[in-house]
Amino acid sequence: MHHALVRLAILVLALALPGLARAQAAPPPGFDDFVASVMDRFEVPGLSVAIVKDGQVVMAKGYGLRKLGSSAPVDAETLFGIASNTKVFTATALGILVEEGKLDWDAPVIRYLPDFQMYDAWVTRQITVRDLLVHRSGLGLGAGDLMFWPPTTFTRPELVERLRYIPPATSFRSAYAYDNVLYPVAGEVIAAVSGMSWEDFVETRILRPVGMTGSAVRLSHPDEVPNAAMTHARVEGEVRPVTPYLGDNVNPAGGIFSNAQDMARWIMVQIDSGRVAGGARVFGASVTRELWKPVTPIQFGNPPAELAPLRHDFQFYALGLGVRDYRGHRMLTHTGGLPGYLSQVAFIPELGLGVVVLTNQESGEAFNSITYEVLDHYMDAPDWDWLEGFAAVKARADAALAAFEANSAAQRDESSTPSLELAGYVGTYRDAWYGDIDVAQEGSGLEIRFSRSPDLIGDMVHWQHDTFLVRWHARELRADAFITFTLTPEGGIDHATMKPASPAVDFSFDFQDLLLRPVVGR
C-alpha cells in the first residue's frame, strides 16, 4: 500500500535558494523519474538531494513525503538527521581552534583533558587530538556505543569517563575500526579549549557563518518541528514510522539536523577551502588540508560484478571524512545513520562537484544509487544501471541473511534445558564500562533490563543449554541478542556474555563487548 502512496504523492519541489547562485549545468536527464524509481524500489517515503558544481548550486530539491500516511511533501528545507555526517563538523571545529593557535592536532588529549583515560595507561599518554577522529585507537567496531544507543541516561562527561574501562580490540594505531565514542571526547576538548559547548561552538562558528540558517545542532523532538522528515524503517517485514533517536549525549558524533539547501552551502564551503560567498573565510586552507589528508588505511576488496565501477585503488579515513578514488579522481565521502534516517555526502574537489542525499528510511541502496548516478553524469562516465546493481546486491544479501538465520535455528538443540532453575539466573549483573543489567523473574519466564537504557527491556526465551534469546519489547530496535551464562564449578553463575542474534543487527548494539559479572550482595 505504501508503494502506491509514495508514487501518487511524490512532489518534486525545485526551490530557488536565496543568496546562492544557480548553476547552468543541469542534473542527469530524467533525474526526477530516476529518483522516483529508486524510492519505489527501495521503499523510501521521502528524500532530498543537493548537487553543487563549480561553486554553484545545480539543485536542492525534495521528493516524496515527510511521513507515510501524511500528505506533507519533502522540500529543500525539510530537516533530516545527518547522523555521522556530523563528524566532519566536529573535525572542522577542532581545525578552527588549531588555526587560532589554541590547539595542536598532534598534542596528547590529556593536555586539554587532564582526567581523560583510555584502558591502557600508555595509550592514555600517547593518544592525540587527531587520533580521536580517525578510528585507530585500538577500540573495536562500535565499542561503547551501548552507552548512548539506543538513548541512555549517560551524560557526555560520563561517556568520556567510562572509556577507561573498555578493553582494546587491537593495539594502538594498528588497525581501522569505526567508533563513535571518541567524538564526544573531541567535543569535550572543544569545550575545554574554547569555553563553549560543542553545540554553541558549532552553531556560532560554523553553521551561522556558512549560512546554514535552517540547520540545528540538536533536534531532540523532530515530530514537534513543522518541516522535519519523520523516521521510517523496515520492521518485521513492513516499512513503517519508527521512534526517532532522542539523545543529545553523543551530538559531536551525529547530532546535526540539516536540509538540502544548507548542505549545498556546506559542500561548497568544503570544496572552496573554507570560503563563503563574497570571499570571507569560515576557516583557512590549512584546515582543509588536514581534514582531507589520509590518515588511517582501510582494508577493502573488489566490488561485486553488478557494481564494478566502484572498484578503487586506495581507501583511507581522514578527519571526519573518508577518502578514496572513484573513476580516477579523489573523492571525499561519508555516510550517516540513525533510526529512520540515512544520508550520504560525496564530493570530488578537483571537479568542483558534490552531491548530498538525505533520506527518511534506512536504505543505503537508495542513497548510493542516486549518488553515483549524479557523479557519473558530471564525469561523462559510461552508463551504468546503479538501481538494478544495488537491488541485485541487496537481494543476494537478504537471501544470505535468511539462510544464516535458518541455519542458526536448525542448529538449536531444542531438547536441552537450562542448568539451573530460572530463579538461579535472577540478579544484578555489572559490566565495567556499561554498568548494571538486571535479570528478574516475570511470571513463568525471565526478563532483562538495562539500567541506563530505557528501551532495552526484553523477554529471555530459552534457546539452548544456558543460552537465552533476548527479544526486546521494542521490536523496532531490530536487535535481538543471545545471552549465555557460564557457571562456576560449584554451580553458581561466574559471568554472562551477550552477542547479536543476527548479522543484521546494527553494529552500535555492541552486546559482544559486555562482560557481565554477578553483583554480590544485591
C-alpha positions in Angstrom: 0.0 0.0 0.0 2.8 2.5 0.8 4.2 1.8 -2.7 1.1 3.4 -4.2 1.1 6.2 -1.7 4.6 7.2 -2.5 4.0 7.0 -6.2 0.9 9.1 -6.0 2.3 11.7 -3.6 5.8 12.3 -4.9 6.1 16.0 -5.2 9.3 17.4 -6.7 9.8 20.9 -5.4 12.6 22.8 -7.0 13.0 25.8 -4.7 15.2 28.8 -5.5 17.9 29.2 -2.9 18.2 32.7 -1.6 21.7 34.0 -1.6 23.1 31.2 -3.7 23.8 31.5 -7.4 22.1 28.9 -9.6 24.3 26.8 -11.9 23.6 26.4 -15.5 24.6 22.8 -15.6 21.6 20.5 -15.5 21.2 17.3 -13.4 21.2 14.0 -15.2 18.4 13.7 -17.9 15.3 12.1 -16.5 16.7 12.5 -13.0 13.3 13.1 -11.3 11.9 9.8 -12.8 15.1 8.0 -11.7 14.7 9.2 -8.1 11.1 8.2 -8.2 12.1 4.7 -9.3 14.7 4.4 -6.6 12.2 5.5 -4.0 9.7 3.0 -5.2 12.2 0.1 -5.5 13.7 0.6 -2.0 10.5 1.9 -0.3 11.8 5.3 0.7 8.9 7.7 1.7 10.9 10.9 1.2 14.3 12.2 0.5 16.1 15.4 -0.7 19.1 15.9 -3.0 21.6 18.7 -3.2 24.0 18.9 -6.2 26.8 21.6 -6.5 29.2 22.1 -9.4 31.9 24.7 -9.8 30.8 26.9 -6.9 27.1 27.0 -7.8 24.0 25.0 -6.8 22.7 22.8 -9.6 19.7 21.8 -7.4 18.4 21.4 -3.9 15.2 19.5 -4.2 12.8 17.4 -2.2 10.9 14.3 -3.2 8.1 12.3 -1.7 6.6 12.5 1.8 7.9 13.6 5.2 5.8 10.8 6.7 3.9 7.8 5.5 0.2 8.5 5.8 0.6 12.2 5.6 0.4 14.5 2.5 3.2 16.8 3.7 5.9 16.9 1.0 9.6 17.0 1.4 11.2 20.2 0.1 14.6 21.7 0.0 14.2 23.0 3.6 12.9 19.7 5.2 15.2 18.7 8.0 16.8 15.2 8.3 19.2 13.8 10.9 22.5 13.7 9.1 24.0 11.4 11.8 27.7 10.7 11.3 27.9 13.3 8.6 28.2 15.5 11.7 31.7 14.2 12.3 33.4 16.5 9.8 31.8 19.5 11.5 33.4 18.4 14.8 36.7 17.9 12.9 36.3 21.4 11.4 35.6 22.9 14.8 38.9 21.5 16.1 40.6 22.8 12.9 39.4 26.3 13.6 40.9 26.1 17.1 44.2 24.8 15.7 44.2 27.6 13.2 43.8 30.1 16.1 46.7 28.6 18.0 44.6 27.2 20.8 45.0 23.6 20.0 47.6 21.2 18.4 46.4 18.3 16.2 49.2 16.1 17.5 49.2 17.1 21.1 48.1 14.4 23.6 44.4 14.7 24.6 45.4 14.8 28.3 47.0 18.3 27.7 43.4 19.6 27.3 41.5 17.0 29.4 43.9 16.0 32.2 41.5 13.4 33.7 41.0 11.6 30.4 41.9 7.9 30.4 41.9 5.0 28.0 42.1 1.4 29.2 45.9 1.3 28.7 48.0 3.9 30.5 50.5 4.1 27.7 47.7 4.8 25.2 46.3 7.5 27.6 49.6 9.3 27.4 50.0 8.9 23.6 46.6 9.4 22.1 46.3 12.7 20.3 43.5 15.1 19.2 44.0 13.7 15.7 43.6 10.2 17.0 40.2 10.9 18.3 38.9 11.4 14.8 40.4 8.6 12.7 39.3 5.3 14.1 42.7 3.8 15.0 42.6 3.9 18.8 42.5 0.1 19.3 38.8 0.1 20.2 36.7 -2.4 18.4 34.0 -1.6 15.9 31.3 0.4 17.7 32.8 -0.3 21.1 31.0 1.6 23.8 28.0 2.6 21.7 25.6 1.0 24.1 26.3 3.9 26.4 24.3 6.1 24.0 22.5 3.7 21.6 19.5 3.3 22.0 19.1 6.5 24.1 20.6 6.3 27.6 20.8 8.3 30.7 24.5 8.7 30.5 25.8 12.3 30.2 28.6 13.3 27.8 31.1 13.5 30.7 30.1 10.1 31.8 30.7 8.7 28.3 34.2 10.1 28.4 34.9 8.9 31.9 33.8 5.3 31.2 36.1 4.9 28.2 38.9 3.8 30.6 37.0 0.6 31.3 36.7 -0.6 27.6 39.4 -3.1 26.7 41.1 -2.6 23.3 40.4 -5.0 20.4 43.8 -4.3 18.7 47.0 -2.5 19.6 47.1 1.3 19.3 47.2 2.7 15.7 47.5 -0.8 14.2 44.1 -1.1 12.6 41.0 0.7 11.4 37.8 0.1 13.4 35.0 2.7 13.2 33.9 4.1 16.5 31.6 6.8 17.8 32.6 7.2 21.4 35.8 9.2 20.8 33.9 12.0 19.1 32.2 13.1 22.4 35.8 13.3 23.7 36.6 15.6 20.9 33.5 17.6 21.8 34.8 17.9 25.4 38.2 19.1 24.0 36.4 21.8 22.1 34.5 22.9 25.2 37.7 22.9 27.4 39.7 25.0 24.9 37.0 27.4 23.7 34.9 27.8 26.8 31.8 27.0 24.7 29.9 23.8 24.5 30.3 21.8 21.3 26.7 22.8 20.3 27.4 26.5 20.8 30.7 26.4 19.1 29.4 24.6 16.0 26.4 26.8 15.8 28.2 30.1 16.1 31.5 29.4 14.4 30.3 27.1 11.6 26.6 26.9 10.9 25.9 30.7 11.1 28.9 31.8 9.1 28.3 29.2 6.4 24.7 30.4 6.1 23.2 27.1 7.3 20.3 29.0 9.0 17.8 26.2 8.8 20.1 23.6 10.5 20.3 22.7 14.1 22.9 21.2 16.4 20.3 19.2 18.2 16.7 18.2 17.4 15.5 16.0 20.2 11.9 16.0 19.1 11.6 16.2 15.2 7.9 15.5 15.4 7.5 18.9 17.0 9.2 20.7 14.2 6.9 21.9 11.3 9.2 20.9 8.4 11.1 17.8 9.6 11.1 14.4 8.0 9.9 11.7 10.2 11.8 8.4 10.6 10.9 5.1 8.9 12.4 1.6 8.8 11.5 -1.9 7.8 10.2 -3.6 11.0 9.2 -7.3 10.8 8.6 -7.1 7.1 7.0 -3.7 6.7 8.3 -0.2 6.3 6.6 2.0 8.9 7.3 5.0 11.1 9.8 4.4 13.9 10.7 6.4 17.0 13.5 8.9 16.3 16.7 8.9 18.2 16.2 11.4 21.1 19.7 11.5 22.8 22.0 14.5 23.0 24.9 12.9 24.7 26.7 11.9 21.5 25.9 15.0 19.4 29.6 15.5 18.4 29.4 12.2 16.6 26.0 12.6 15.0 23.7 15.3 16.3 23.2 17.8 13.5 19.9 18.1 11.6 20.1 19.8 8.2 18.4 20.1 4.8 19.3 20.0 1.1 19.6 23.8 0.9 22.0 24.1 3.8 24.1 21.1 2.9 24.6 22.6 -0.6 26.2 25.6 1.2 28.3 23.3 3.4 29.7 21.3 0.5 30.6 24.4 -1.4 32.5 25.8 1.6 34.3 22.5 2.0 35.3 22.4 -1.7 36.4 26.0 -1.6 38.7 25.5 1.4 36.5 27.4 3.9 35.4 30.4 1.8 31.8 31.5 1.7 30.1 33.8 -0.9 31.9 37.1 -1.1 35.3 35.6 -0.2 35.1 35.6 3.6 36.5 32.6 5.3 35.0 30.3 8.0 38.3 28.5 8.1 41.6 28.6 6.2 43.1 26.3 3.6 45.4 24.8 6.2 42.3 23.3 7.9 41.1 21.8 4.6 44.5 20.2 4.0 44.3 18.5 7.4 40.6 17.5 7.0 41.3 15.8 3.7 44.7 14.2 4.5 44.6 10.4 4.5 45.4 9.0 7.9 44.1 5.5 8.6 44.2 2.9 5.8 41.0 0.9 5.4 41.1 -2.6 4.1 38.9 -3.3 1.0 38.1 -5.8 -1.6 36.7 -5.8 -5.1 33.0 -4.9 -5.5 30.5 -7.4 -6.9 30.2 -7.5 -10.6 26.9 -5.6 -10.5 28.8 -2.6 -9.0 32.0 -3.0 -11.0 32.7 0.8 -11.4 33.1 1.0 -7.6 36.5 -0.7 -7.9 39.1 1.5 -6.4 42.9 1.6 -5.6 43.0 3.3 -2.2 40.8 4.0 0.8 41.6 5.9 4.0 39.9 7.7 6.8 40.9 11.3 7.1 39.4 13.7 9.7 35.7 13.1 9.8 35.7 12.1 6.2 36.6 9.0 4.1 38.9 9.5 1.2 39.1 7.1 -1.8 39.4 7.1 -5.5 36.4 6.9 -7.9 36.9 6.7 -11.6 40.4 8.1 -11.3 39.5 11.0 -9.0 40.0 11.6 -5.3 36.6 11.5 -3.6 35.8 12.7 -0.1 32.7 11.0 1.4 30.8 9.9 4.4 27.5 8.3 5.3 25.3 8.8 8.3 22.8 6.5 10.0 20.2 7.0 12.8 17.0 5.1 13.3 14.9 6.0 10.3 17.5 8.4 8.7 20.3 7.5 6.3 22.4 10.0 4.4 25.4 10.3 2.2 27.8 13.2 1.3 30.3 12.9 -1.5 32.4 15.4 -3.3 35.3 15.5 -5.8 37.2 18.7 -5.2 39.2 18.8 -8.5 35.9 18.7 -10.4 34.1 21.2 -8.1 31.4 18.5 -7.8 29.4 17.5 -4.8 26.2 15.6 -4.0 24.2 15.1 -0.8 21.3 12.7 -0.4 19.2 12.8 2.8 16.6 10.1 3.4 13.9 9.2 5.9 14.2 5.4 5.5 17.1 3.0 6.2 18.1 2.2 2.6 21.8 2.6 1.7 20.9 1.2 -1.7 18.7 4.3 -2.3 21.3 7.0 -1.5 24.1 5.1 -3.2 22.1 4.7 -6.4 21.4 8.4 -6.5 24.9 9.5 -5.6 26.6 7.5 -8.3 24.1 8.4 -10.9 24.9 12.1 -10.2 28.6 11.7 -10.1 28.7 9.7 -13.4 26.7 12.3 -15.2 29.1 15.1 -14.4 32.1 12.9 -15.1 30.8 11.8 -18.5 31.2 8.2 -17.4 29.8 5.3 -19.3 26.2 4.4 -18.4 25.7 2.1 -15.5 22.4 0.8 -14.1 23.0 1.6 -10.4 19.5 1.0 -9.4 19.5 -2.6 -10.7 23.0 -3.1 -9.5 22.3 -2.2 -5.9 19.0 -4.0 -6.0 20.7 -7.2 -7.1 23.3 -7.0 -4.4 20.6 -6.3 -1.7 18.6 -9.3 -2.9 21.6 -11.6 -2.5 22.4 -10.2 0.9 18.8 -10.7 2.0 19.0 -14.3 0.8 22.2 -14.9 2.7 20.8 -13.4 5.9 17.7 -15.6 5.6 20.0 -18.7 5.1 22.0 -17.7 8.2 19.0 -17.3 10.4 17.5 -20.6 9.2 20.8 -22.4 9.8 21.1 -20.9 13.3 17.6 -22.2 14.1 18.4 -25.6 12.7 21.4 -26.0 14.9 19.5 -25.2 18.0 19.2 -28.1 20.5 15.6 -27.7 21.5 15.7 -30.7 23.8 18.3 -29.1 26.1 17.3 -27.5 29.3 18.9 -24.8 31.5 21.4 -25.9 34.1 19.6 -24.0 36.8 16.1 -23.3 37.8 15.1 -19.9 36.3 15.5 -18.3 39.8 19.2 -19.2 39.7 19.7 -16.7 36.8 18.0 -13.8 38.6 20.1 -11.0 39.9 22.0 -7.9 39.0 25.0 -8.2 36.7 27.6 -5.5 36.2 29.8 -4.6 33.2 32.8 -2.4 33.9 32.0 0.2 31.3 28.2 0.0 30.9 27.1 -0.6 34.5 24.2 -2.7 35.8 21.9 -5.0 34.0 19.1 -6.8 35.9 17.6 -10.2 35.3 14.2 -10.8 37.0 11.6 -13.5 37.0 8.4 -12.3 35.4 5.6 -14.8 35.5 6.9 -18.1 34.2 9.9 -16.6 32.4 12.8 -14.2 32.7 13.1 -10.5 31.8 16.3 -8.5 31.3 16.5 -4.8 31.9 19.5 -2.5 31.1 19.7 0.1 33.9 20.7 3.1 31.8 18.9 2.3 28.6 15.1 2.7 28.9 14.4 0.8 25.7 16.5 -2.2 26.5 13.9 -4.3 28.3 13.2 -7.8 26.9 12.0 -11.3 27.5 14.6 -14.0 27.8 13.4 -17.0 25.8 15.4 -20.2 26.5 17.4 -21.0 23.3 19.6 -24.0 24.3 21.6 -25.1 27.3 22.5 -21.9 29.3 21.8 -19.5 26.4 18.7 -17.4 26.2 17.4 -15.3 23.3 16.6 -11.8 24.3 13.5 -10.4 22.5 13.3 -6.7 23.2 9.8 -5.4 23.9 10.5 -2.5 21.5 10.5 -4.6 18.3 11.6 -1.6 16.1 15.1 -1.9 17.7 15.7 -4.9 15.4 18.4 -6.0 17.8 17.6 -9.3 19.4 20.6 -10.8 21.2 21.8 -14.0 22.8 22.9 -14.1 26.4 24.9 -17.0 27.6 25.7 -17.8 31.3 28.9 -19.5 32.4 28.8 -21.5 35.6 31.3 -21.9 38.4 32.4 -25.5 39.4 30.0 -25.1 42.4 27.1 -24.5 40.1 26.7 -20.7 40.6 27.0 -18.1 37.8 30.5 -16.9 37.1 29.6 -14.5 34.3 27.4 -13.9 31.3 28.2 -12.7 27.8 26.0 -11.4 25.0 26.1 -11.2 21.2 23.7 -10.0 18.5 21.4 -12.8 17.3 21.8 -11.9 13.7 24.3 -10.2 11.4 21.5 -7.7 10.5 21.8 -6.1 14.0 23.4 -2.6 13.8 27.0 -2.7 15.0 26.2 0.0 17.5 24.4 -2.6 19.6 27.8 -3.8 20.8 26.5 -6.5 23.1 29.6 -8.6 22.4 31.7 -6.1 24.3 29.9 -6.7 27.6 31.3 -8.9 30.3 28.6 -9.3 32.9 29.5 -10.5 36.4 27.0 -11.1 39.3 26.9 -8.3 41.8 27.4 -9.9 45.2 25.0 -8.9 48.0 22.3 -7.4 45.8 
